[in-house]
Amino acid sequence: MSGFLNGLLRMRRGPWEIVASVLIGLGIFMLMQPFVLWAFTWSFIVTLTGTVMFLIVSHFPE
């Protein structure tokens, strides 16, 4: 776990891509669930944030 946090602090690509991928997955889950209206409302913003984050992070060093 400390390797993951160390990678986040050192701005390495791998850990940040994991965070962006989790955000994309969370946004898609929020979009598809039928029970909580606020989650559905914020799903597009969460998915968009994860996608833009993934595009930016893909330029970080290994």
RABELBEL-V909745 format. One record per pair of residues at least 4 apart in sequence whose C-alpha atoms are under 6 Angstrom apart, sorted by the first residue. I is the first residue (numbers start at 1). GAP is how many residues later the second one is. D is the distance in Angstrom with one decimal. If there is no record, write none. Layout:
# RABELBEL-V909745
i:I gap:GAP d:D
i:I gap:GAP d:D
This chain:
# RABELBEL-V909745
i:2 gap:4 d:5.8
i:4 gap:11 d:6.0
i:7 gap:5 d:5.1
i:7 gap:8 d:5.9
i:8 gap:7 d:5.9
i:12 gap:49 d:5.8
i:12 gap:50 d:5.7
i:13 gap:4 d:6.0
i:13 gap:44 d:6.0
i:13 gap:47 d:5.1
i:13 gap:48 d:5.9
i:13 gap:49 d:5.3
i:17 gap:37 d:6.0
i:20 gap:30 d:4.7
i:20 gap:33 d:5.9
i:20 gap:34 d:5.3
i:22 gap:4 d:6.0
i:23 gap:27 d:4.9
i:24 gap:23 d:4.7
i:24 gap:26 d:4.9
i:27 gap:16 d:4.6
i:27 gap:19 d:5.0
i:27 gap:20 d:4.5
i:30 gap:9 d:5.3
i:30 gap:10 d:5.4
i:30 gap:13 d:5.2
i:31 gap:9 d:5.0
i:31 gap:12 d:5.2
i:39 gap:4 d:5.9
i:44 gap:4 d:6.0
i:45 gap:4 d:6.0
i:49 gap:4 d:5.9
i:53 gap:4 d:5.9
i:54 gap:4 d:6.0
